[in-house]
Amino acid sequence: MNTEMFKYIKDKIYWCAIVPLFGFLFRFFPINKNKIFFDNFGGKGYADNPKYIAEEIANRALNIRMVWVVGKRIQTSSFPKYINTVKQGTLRELFERSTSGMWVDNIRSLHPVKKRRGQLYLQTWHGSFSPKKVEKDAESQLNIHYCQEAKYDGSITDAILVNSELLEKQYRRAFWLSENTEYLRVGLPRYDFLVKNGSNHKYISALKKKLGIDSNTYIVLYAPTFRDDESVDGYKIDYNKIISAFKKKVNKDVLLIVRMHPNASKYVETIKFDDRIINGSLIPDLQELSILSDCVITDYSTSLYDFILLKRPIFICALDLDHYQDLRGLLPEYFDLPFRINTSNEELIETIETFEEFEYFKRVDNYFTVHPMYDDGEASARVVDWIERKMH
């Protein structure tokens, strides 16, 4: 029997026999009301909204045991001491899930164990309003098994985090949430970090030093979203010409950091990195990359909202716009955003070369006067206030 066949059989036994059996048995153990089970992108490390909620719990020294699921490749040494890590795909993970008073997740979880009466589920999601079609809006383009999981996830969600009216409307329309789901209009915890540290030059300088980046370098973050069909045409930006355009515009050395979406991590292997183009995909917390970057290039990703809060330039590069429209679909709101939609490298470079800061920020400010965001740096505190009320 070859290795792949052995792994296939092993996985089948685990998911079809062991998980249902122990998921049932662990339901007879008492629920620990002072335990929270956290997940970030299905075991992808210590980051995003769950991280900042956990930090606020730790800062308050609350009597809450925090358990965090980690994938096989994640180094647990990067976690703070107040987090108890558990390996994904183990019986202990099933036990911790089954006996936690609350689950906190930022994606549609596979839910290897079913939610029990007496447990609470807080869905934080992992971004702001999405201009691309998601969940029910894109149901015909999504995997049928994912939709089944998403519908269950929505049906058991006790509360979900909201940071704008646009986002709440999207949740209500497309996330298969139950009529009992509570919409917490508190902002997003991941944005607290940006609001509080966006002008903290001492912190930003220390972060650059930690990553070995010269403090006078102009940093461009490239942070596109994933493609459902794993196509790569949308990622074919001309790194060297873009760097040259920025260098001419700002009269500084330029560093381009590539930060692929976790679902498109395989594409990183095709990029030739050097001293001007570096891989930021291994850094789990996008907020750290955002805060040290001077601008962002993105496509259909909600990462653009990081830079709206930071009041830094956003450049849209949608090389596969027509294909993406057919593949996933974009909402009308995408075309209402106050940014030029560049559909070629030539257009993107022209936009960089002709960028006028005053006119740009005037458009952005006008747009977000009409579509305000609730983020003021206190979202984590408000979420933990809610957790304290619900768990005690």
N, C-alpha and C positions, 0 to 999 in steps of 0.2 A: 504494500500500500504506500503510495507516494505521500509527501508531506501535505500537499494541498487537499488531497482526499481525506486524510486523517483530520485536518483542521475543520473541514466541512462537516464531517460526521460528529466531531466533538462539539462544534457550535450548535448543530441540530439537536443533539442530546441536551445541551445546556438550556437552550431556549424553549424547546418543546416539552421537556420532561422535568428538568431540575428547577427551572424558574417557576413554573406553575405549582409544583409540589411545595417548594419552600415558601413561595409567595403566599400559599394557603396556610401553611403551618405557622408562619410568623405573624399571622393575623390574630393568633391566640395570645401573643405577648402584649403586655400593657403598653399604651402609648405614653411616651415621655413628653409631657406638655412643655417642658423646658428644653427641648431639643429641636433644632432646625436643620434640615437637610438642604444643602446648596448644590446647584449645578450651573456651570457656565459652558454653553455651547457643547453639551454632551461630553464633559470631562476634559475640556481644553485648557484648564488652568485657572489661576486666581486673577480674575479680571471682570470688567463690565459692571452692570448694575448690582449683581450679587456681592461683588467685592466691597463696594462702598456702603452697602447695607451692613455687611459683616463688620466693617471698620467702625461704623457708628455704634453697633452693639457692643463691641470691645471697648470703645472709648467711654461708654456709660457703665462699664463693668457690670452688665446685667447677668443674672444667673441663668444664662442660656448656653447650652452645649452646642457648638457649631460643627457640623460634619460636612465635608466637601468631597464630592466624587471626582476622581482624577483618572484620566486615561493612562494607558501603559507607558506612553512616551513622556509623560509629564514628570518633571523633577519636583518632588515634594519639598525639597530643601528651600524652595523659594516662598513657601507659605509661612505666614506668621505663626507663632507658637500657640496662639489661641484657637487655631483651626485644627480640627481632627480630620485627617485625610483618610479616604477609603478607596481602594482600587475598584475601578469599573469592572463589571463582569464577575464579581465574587459574591459568595453567599453573605458575606458581611455587608456588602452594599444593599442587598435585598433586606437584610435585618434592619439596617439603619433607616432605610426608606420606610419600612413597614411600621417602625416604632417612633418616628419623629412626629412632634406635634404640628410642625409646619414644613412645607416644601417651598423653596424659592428657586425659580428657574427662569432663564431668559430665552429659551427656545421651546418649541413643541417637544416635550420629552417623550421618549419611548414608553415611559411608565411600565417598567418591568413588574411592578406590583400595583395593584389597584388601590385607589384612595379609600381610606376607611372612614367611617363615621367618627367624628371627633378630631380629624386631621384638617388642617387648613392649607390651601394652595394659593401662593402669591405668584402671579405671572408678571415679570418685569419687562419682558421683551428685550430686544437688544438694539433698538434704534428709535428715532423719532418717527414722525409721519413719513411714510414711504411713497414717493412719487411713482414707483413701479407697482404693478398689480401684485397683490399678495393674498394668500389664503383663499377665501371664497371667491374673491374677484378674479383669481387666476386658477380656479378649480379645474377647468378643462385642460390646463397645461401641466398640472401637478400630478405626481405619482399617486395612484389610488390608495396605496397603503399609507402614504403620508397624510392624505386627507382624512382617512379613518382615524389616525392617531390625533390629528389636529382637532377633529370634531369631539373626540373624547376629552382631550386636553381643555377645550373651551367649555365643555359641559361641567367640568369639575373645578373650574377656576373661581375662587372666592373673590379675588380682587386683582385688578390690573392697573399698572401705572400709566398716567396720562400727563403729557406736558404741553398740549395745545388742543384747541377745538378741532383742528384738522385731524389730529391723531385719534381723538375720541370718536369722531364720525367714522373713521376707517375701522376702528375696533368694532363699533356697533354694527356696521354693515357687513364686515368680512371675516370676523374672527370666531364665528360660531360660539359666541359666549352665551351663557344662560341668562335668563331674566333676573336671576339673583346675584349676578356678578356685580361687585362694587367697583366703580371707577374712581381711583384715587387721583384727584387733580392736584398733584403735588410737585410735578416736574420729575426729571429723571436723575437718580443718584449719580450716574456716570458723568453727568454734566456739572455736578457740584465742584468737582476737581477743576474743571475748566474755568468756571465762573470765579472761583477763589484764587486760582493760580495763573490766570491768563496774563496778568501784569506783574507777576512775581519774578523779576529778572534774576534775582539771586538764585531762586529755585531752578529756573530754566537753565541758567549757566551751569549749575551743579549737575543737572541731568545731562547736558551736552558733554560735560567733562567725564561723567560716568560712562558714556557711550563712545568716548574718544573723538568727539566732534569739536573742531575749532569754533570758538565763540563768535567769530566774525563771519562765519560761513552762512550763506543764504540757503535755507533748507526747503526743498520742495517735497511734499509727501504725495505719492501716487497711491490712491486707495480706491480701487474699483470694486464693484460687487461681483458675484459669481454668475455663471450662465448655467441654466438647467441642463443644457445638452453638452456641457463641458467644452464648448467651442472657445477658440482662443483669438479669433480675429479682432475682437473688441479690445484686446490687450496690446495690440501691436503699435504702441506709440513709439515715436522716434526719440529715444532717450537722449542721444547725443545732441541732436538739433534743438531739443527742448532745453537742455542744459545751457547750450550756447545762447539761445534766445534770452533766457533769464539772466545769464551772466552779462550780456550786453545791456539789458534793461536796468539791472541793479548795480552794476559795476562792482561785483564781488565774486569770490569763488562760490560755486554752487554745488550742493550735494543733493542728489535725488534718492529718497528712501522709498522702496517698493514695499507696500503693505497689502498683500493679497487677502481676500476674504478667506476664512477657514475652509469654506467649501470649494475653494479654487487653489488650494495650497500646492497641488501638483504642478501648476504652471510655473511656479518659482524655479523648478529644476531646469527650465529652458532658458532662463535669463543669465546672461554673462555679467556677473557683478565685478566691480573694480573699485578703485578708491573714490570714484565720483558717483557710482550707483551701488547702493548697499541694500541688503536684505533686511527689512524690518518685520517680516512675517513671523519670525520666531518670538517677537516680543508680544506677550499675550494681551497687554493693555493698550488699546488703540489711543486712549486718552494721553498717555505719556508721549506717544509719537506726535499727536496733534499739537500738544502744548509747546513742543520745541520746534515745530515747523512754521515757516513764514507764510506758506500758502499750501493749497491742496489742489491736485488734479483728480477728478473722479468722474463717474459716468451716471449711474442711476442709483448710487448708494446714499444712504442716510448719513454717511460720514460728513457730508457737506454741512450738516447742522452743527457739528463740532466747531467749524470755522466761522459760522454765523455768530455763535456765542463768543468766539475769540476775536471777532471783528477783524478777520484776516481774509485775503482774497481767495476766491473759489473759481476754478476753471473747469468747465464741463468739457469732457472729451468722449463723445458717443460715436465711436468709429463704426459700430454695428447697429446703428439706430433702427434701420428697417428690419433687420433680422431679429433684434430684440423685441420690437413691437410684435412681430409674428410669434416669437417664442414665448414671451411672458406677458407683454403688454404694458403700456404706460398710461397712467391716469392723465386727464386733461391738466391737472395741477402741475404736472412736470413742465409743461410748456408755458406755464404762467410764472415760473421761477424767474427771479431777476438776474439771470445769467445767460450769456450767449451760449447756445448749444453748438459746439464745434463737432463736425462729423468727419473731419480729416485732420491729419497732422499739420497740413498747411494752414488750415483755419485756426487751429490751436496756436500755432506759432505766431500768426498774425495778431490774434487776440492778446497774446503775451506782449508782443512788441508795441501794440497801440494802447495798452492798459492805462486808464486814467483813474487814479484812486478816488478823487473827489466825486466824479460822476458815478463811479461804481457804488460807493457807499451810500450815495443819495438814493439810488435805485433800491438797494438792499433795505435801507431804513424805511423807505416808503412801503415796501412790501410787508415788512414785519410789523408795521403799525396796523396794517389791516389784518395780518395773521400772527398775532403775538404768541410767544412761548412763555410758559409759566416758570421757567428755570431761573432761580435767583440764588442758587448755592445752598439751599436748605432742604432739598428733596430728601436726602438720607435721613435727616432728623425727623421729618414728617412721616416717612415710612416707618421708622422705628417707633415713633409714637403710636402709630396704628398697630404695629406688632405687639407692643406692650399691652395695649387695650384688649387685643384679641386673645393673647396667650395667658392672661392672668385675670 
